[in-house]
Amino acid sequence: MMTRPTLATSLTPRPARQIAGGREIGHLNQYRCLESWRESGFHVVSVNAADEADAVQVAYPDVQVVVAECDARSLCGRTRIPLSEMIRTLRAAEVAWGGIASADARVACPDLLRRIADEGRNGGRAIFLNRADIVHPCDDAGTLDPCGPSAVLFAVESAAELDIEPFAVGLPGWGRALAMALLLAGIHASYPAGPTLLHLDHARAWGDDLQHHFFAAFRTRYSPKLAALQSGEGAHAQASLEAVADLGRHAETYADLAARRPGESGTKKTARRYRAAYAAAVADLIRDLAVAPPRGGILGRT
């Protein structure tokens, strides 16, 4: 069994990221992200579709590349890897404790993350990590992404039975879906209050249809389970549960109106705003449901 923490992600052979002046730094930025995880004590594995694995290995010769059994291109037209496949890869490698992260998430402070990961592993807790969006790769602070997490660390066997289809790394809502699935399975977790990761900001990769598909998938999967929590949670979590439910209903209503009135762009914008508010409310709810650690060093809510 592999005792070293292992991070599963999915690299792309030709990452595209530009900064002011049109300079392309995608590959450089990706290597900085990889090195930050290694400096944090993690072994990094890239899980890729069979038809791009060789190209990824050429682009990153020092990274272990694993060929996935399936991908999510039928949903999005790209070779995104489902969460279930990421977890299967970690289990097949006999990883005891590890995680999943977006490929373009860089660890802000490797020493801090090493301590956070040790706390989680020794305490039997999952760890949810937020990111800050930055505009230049040299920035060390940015705007907190309200819709995290962007990385989830956990005991791999605890995720063996999770039902998390159709969510895939890099597609909307995957971090929230995995975090919520772990919490609802009874896994204790910690959620550092500030951004632990940095992410070079870029234009949104997915259109409204795909955003709504995963919004609807999340509501269908988790709303009944969230309702079951209402009798057992405190007042703060109760308020979050009610906000999530209300925002979800409003987003669905306006999305339905937008579909029936395609010429009314304002209705589509309203649906988009409610989906964003729903995602942020879910992220807050995940923080409310996470259990703060007993010792100092990690900030979170109880």
C-alpha positions as CSV (number, residue, x, y, z in Angstrom):
1,M,0.0,0.0,0.0
2,M,1.3,3.5,-0.9
3,T,1.8,5.5,2.3
4,R,2.8,8.7,0.6
5,P,-0.1,11.1,-0.1
6,T,-1.0,10.9,-3.8
7,L,-2.8,13.5,-5.8
8,A,-4.8,12.5,-8.8
9,T,-5.4,15.1,-11.5
10,S,-5.7,15.2,-15.3
11,L,-3.1,17.1,-17.2
12,T,-3.5,18.4,-20.7
13,P,-0.6,18.1,-23.2
14,R,-1.0,21.7,-24.5
15,P,-2.4,23.9,-21.7
16,A,-3.2,27.4,-22.9
17,R,-2.8,30.3,-20.5
18,Q,-2.0,33.9,-21.6
19,I,-1.0,36.9,-19.5
20,A,-0.9,40.6,-20.4
21,G,0.7,41.2,-23.7
22,G,-0.5,37.9,-25.1
23,R,2.5,35.9,-23.7
24,E,1.6,32.1,-23.6
25,I,2.7,30.5,-20.3
26,G,0.4,27.5,-20.1
27,H,3.2,24.9,-19.9
28,L,5.2,26.9,-17.4
29,N,2.2,27.6,-15.3
30,Q,1.3,23.9,-15.3
31,Y,4.8,22.9,-14.1
32,R,4.6,25.4,-11.3
33,C,1.3,23.8,-10.2
34,L,2.9,20.3,-10.3
35,E,5.9,21.3,-8.3
36,S,3.9,23.0,-5.6
37,W,2.0,19.7,-4.9
38,R,5.3,17.8,-4.8
39,E,6.8,20.4,-2.4
40,S,3.7,19.8,-0.3
41,G,4.7,16.1,0.0
42,F,2.4,14.6,-2.7
43,H,3.1,12.1,-5.4
44,V,1.2,13.3,-8.5
45,V,-0.6,11.1,-10.9
46,S,-2.2,12.2,-14.2
47,V,-5.3,10.2,-15.3
48,N,-5.9,10.6,-19.0
49,A,-8.0,9.2,-21.8
50,A,-6.2,6.5,-23.9
51,D,-5.9,8.8,-27.0
52,E,-4.1,11.6,-25.1
53,A,-2.0,9.7,-22.6
54,D,1.1,9.4,-24.8
55,A,1.0,13.1,-25.5
56,V,0.7,13.9,-21.8
57,Q,3.7,11.6,-21.0
58,V,5.8,13.4,-23.7
59,A,4.8,16.8,-22.3
60,Y,5.5,15.8,-18.7
61,P,8.1,13.0,-18.7
62,D,8.5,13.1,-15.0
63,V,4.8,12.5,-14.2
64,Q,3.2,9.1,-13.8
65,V,0.4,8.9,-16.4
66,V,-2.4,6.4,-16.0
67,V,-4.8,5.5,-18.8
68,A,-8.5,5.9,-17.8
69,E,-11.1,3.3,-18.5
70,C,-13.6,6.0,-19.5
71,D,-14.0,9.7,-19.9
72,A,-16.7,12.3,-20.1
73,R,-16.4,13.4,-23.7
74,S,-20.0,12.3,-24.4
75,L,-21.1,15.1,-22.1
76,C,-18.8,17.9,-23.0
77,G,-16.8,16.9,-26.1
78,R,-13.5,16.9,-24.2
79,T,-11.5,14.2,-22.5
80,R,-12.5,15.1,-18.9
81,I,-12.1,12.3,-16.4
82,P,-15.0,11.3,-14.1
83,L,-14.5,11.4,-10.3
84,S,-15.3,7.7,-10.1
85,E,-12.4,7.0,-12.4
86,M,-10.1,9.1,-10.4
87,I,-11.1,7.3,-7.2
88,R,-10.7,3.9,-9.0
89,T,-7.2,4.9,-10.1
90,L,-6.2,5.8,-6.5
91,R,-7.6,2.5,-5.2
92,A,-5.9,0.4,-7.9
93,A,-2.6,2.0,-6.8
94,E,-3.4,1.1,-3.2
95,V,-3.2,4.7,-2.1
96,A,-4.3,5.0,1.5
97,W,-4.7,8.8,1.7
98,G,-4.7,11.2,-1.2
99,G,-6.9,13.5,-3.2
100,I,-8.2,15.0,-6.4
101,A,-7.5,18.5,-7.7
102,S,-7.9,20.6,-10.7
103,A,-4.7,20.5,-12.8
104,D,-4.2,24.3,-12.8
105,A,-4.5,24.7,-9.0
106,R,-1.2,25.8,-7.4
107,V,-0.5,25.4,-3.7
108,A,0.0,28.8,-2.2
109,C,2.2,27.6,0.7
110,P,3.5,24.1,0.5
111,D,4.6,24.0,4.1
112,L,1.2,25.0,5.3
113,L,-0.5,22.4,3.1
114,R,1.9,19.7,4.3
115,R,0.7,20.5,7.9
116,I,-2.9,20.6,6.9
117,A,-2.6,17.2,5.1
118,D,-0.9,15.6,8.1
119,E,-3.7,16.9,10.3
120,G,-6.3,15.4,8.1
121,R,-4.5,12.1,7.5
122,N,-3.7,11.6,11.2
123,G,-7.2,12.7,12.3
124,G,-9.1,10.6,9.8
125,R,-10.6,13.7,8.2
126,A,-11.2,14.8,4.6
127,I,-9.8,18.2,3.7
128,F,-11.5,20.7,1.4
129,L,-9.3,23.4,-0.2
130,N,-10.4,26.7,-1.6
131,R,-8.6,28.7,-4.2
132,A,-8.0,32.4,-5.0
133,D,-8.1,33.5,-8.6
134,I,-5.1,35.5,-9.6
135,V,-4.3,37.6,-12.7
136,H,-0.6,37.0,-13.0
137,P,1.4,33.9,-12.1
138,C,3.7,35.9,-9.8
139,D,0.7,37.0,-7.6
140,D,0.5,35.4,-4.2
141,A,-3.0,36.7,-3.4
142,G,-6.2,37.2,-5.4
143,T,-10.0,37.0,-5.3
144,L,-11.4,34.1,-3.3
145,D,-13.5,31.8,-5.5
146,P,-16.8,31.5,-3.6
147,C,-17.8,28.2,-5.3
148,G,-15.1,25.8,-4.1
149,P,-13.6,23.6,-3.2
150,S,-11.0,23.1,-6.0
151,A,-9.3,20.2,-4.3
152,V,-10.5,17.4,-2.0
153,L,-8.2,15.2,0.1
154,F,-9.5,12.1,1.8
155,A,-8.9,8.5,2.9
156,V,-9.3,6.7,-0.4
157,E,-11.2,3.7,0.9
158,S,-13.8,6.1,2.4
159,A,-14.8,7.1,-1.1
160,A,-15.0,3.5,-2.5
161,E,-18.8,3.4,-2.5
162,L,-19.7,7.0,-3.3
163,D,-22.2,7.5,-6.1
164,I,-20.9,10.7,-7.8
165,E,-21.8,10.3,-11.5
166,P,-21.8,12.3,-13.8
167,F,-19.3,14.7,-12.1
168,A,-15.8,14.9,-13.7
169,V,-12.7,16.9,-12.8
170,G,-12.7,20.2,-14.7
171,L,-16.5,20.2,-15.3
172,P,-18.8,22.4,-13.3
173,G,-19.4,21.6,-9.6
174,W,-17.1,18.6,-9.3
175,G,-15.5,19.8,-6.0
176,R,-18.8,20.5,-4.4
177,A,-20.2,17.2,-5.5
178,L,-17.3,15.2,-4.0
179,A,-17.2,17.2,-0.8
180,M,-20.9,16.8,-0.3
181,A,-20.8,13.1,-1.0
182,L,-18.1,12.6,1.6
183,L,-20.0,14.6,4.2
184,L,-23.3,12.8,3.6
185,A,-21.4,9.5,3.9
186,G,-20.5,10.5,7.5
187,I,-16.9,11.5,6.8
188,H,-15.6,14.2,9.1
189,A,-13.9,17.0,7.4
190,S,-11.9,20.3,7.8
191,Y,-12.2,23.3,5.6
192,P,-9.5,25.9,5.9
193,A,-11.1,29.4,6.0
194,G,-8.8,31.1,3.5
195,P,-7.6,30.2,0.0
196,T,-4.9,27.4,0.2
197,L,-4.6,27.3,-3.6
198,L,-3.9,29.8,-6.4
199,H,-5.5,29.7,-9.8
200,L,-4.5,31.8,-12.9
201,D,-7.8,33.3,-13.9
202,H,-9.2,32.6,-17.4
203,A,-12.4,32.8,-19.3
204,R,-15.2,30.4,-18.4
205,A,-14.7,27.2,-20.4
206,W,-18.3,26.0,-20.5
207,G,-21.6,27.4,-21.8
208,D,-24.9,27.7,-20.0
209,D,-26.3,24.4,-21.2
210,L,-23.5,22.4,-19.5
211,Q,-23.5,24.6,-16.4
212,H,-27.2,23.9,-16.1
213,H,-26.8,20.2,-16.7
214,F,-24.5,19.8,-13.7
215,F,-26.6,22.2,-11.6
216,A,-29.6,20.0,-12.2
217,A,-27.5,16.8,-11.6
218,F,-26.4,18.2,-8.2
219,R,-29.9,19.1,-7.2
220,T,-31.3,15.8,-8.3
221,R,-28.6,13.8,-6.4
222,Y,-28.3,15.8,-3.2
223,S,-31.5,17.7,-2.5
224,P,-33.4,14.7,-0.9
225,K,-30.4,13.9,1.3
226,L,-30.0,17.6,2.3
227,A,-33.6,17.6,3.4
228,A,-33.0,14.6,5.6
229,L,-30.3,16.7,7.5
230,Q,-32.8,19.4,8.6
231,S,-33.8,17.6,11.8
232,G,-30.3,17.0,12.9
233,E,-28.3,20.2,12.2
234,G,-27.8,23.4,14.1
235,A,-29.5,26.7,13.3
236,H,-26.6,28.0,11.1
237,A,-26.7,24.9,8.9
238,Q,-30.5,25.1,8.9
239,A,-30.4,28.6,7.4
240,S,-27.9,27.4,4.8
241,L,-30.0,24.4,3.9
242,E,-33.0,26.7,3.4
243,A,-31.0,29.2,1.3
244,V,-29.7,26.3,-0.9
245,A,-33.2,25.0,-1.5
246,D,-34.7,28.5,-2.3
247,L,-31.9,29.4,-4.7
248,G,-32.1,26.0,-6.4
249,R,-35.8,26.5,-7.0
250,H,-35.4,30.0,-8.4
251,A,-32.5,28.9,-10.7
252,E,-34.7,26.1,-12.1
253,T,-37.6,28.3,-12.6
254,Y,-35.7,30.9,-14.6
255,A,-33.8,28.3,-16.6
256,D,-37.2,26.9,-17.6
257,L,-38.4,30.3,-18.6
258,A,-35.2,30.9,-20.6
259,A,-35.7,27.7,-22.5
260,R,-39.2,28.6,-23.4
261,R,-38.3,32.2,-24.3
262,P,-35.0,32.0,-26.0
263,G,-35.1,35.5,-27.3
264,E,-35.2,37.1,-23.8
265,S,-31.5,37.3,-22.8
266,G,-32.4,38.9,-19.5
267,T,-34.1,35.7,-18.3
268,K,-31.1,33.7,-19.2
269,K,-28.9,36.1,-17.3
270,T,-31.1,35.8,-14.3
271,A,-30.9,32.0,-14.4
272,R,-27.1,32.3,-14.6
273,R,-27.1,34.6,-11.5
274,Y,-29.2,32.2,-9.5
275,R,-27.0,29.3,-10.5
276,A,-23.9,31.2,-9.3
277,A,-25.7,32.1,-6.0
278,Y,-26.7,28.4,-5.6
279,A,-23.1,27.2,-6.1
280,A,-21.8,29.7,-3.5
281,A,-24.6,28.8,-1.1
282,V,-23.7,25.1,-1.5
283,A,-20.0,25.9,-0.8
284,D,-21.0,27.8,2.4
285,L,-23.2,24.8,3.4
286,I,-20.2,22.4,2.9
287,R,-18.2,24.7,5.2
288,D,-21.0,24.6,7.8
289,L,-21.2,20.9,7.7
290,A,-17.4,20.3,7.9
291,V,-16.0,19.7,11.4
292,A,-13.2,22.1,12.5
293,P,-10.1,20.3,13.7
294,P,-9.4,20.1,17.5
295,R,-5.9,21.7,17.3
296,G,-4.6,25.0,15.9
297,G,-3.2,25.5,12.5
298,I,-6.3,25.0,10.4
299,L,-9.1,27.4,10.4
300,G,-12.7,26.3,10.0
301,R,-16.2,26.4,11.4
302,T,-17.9,24.0,13.8
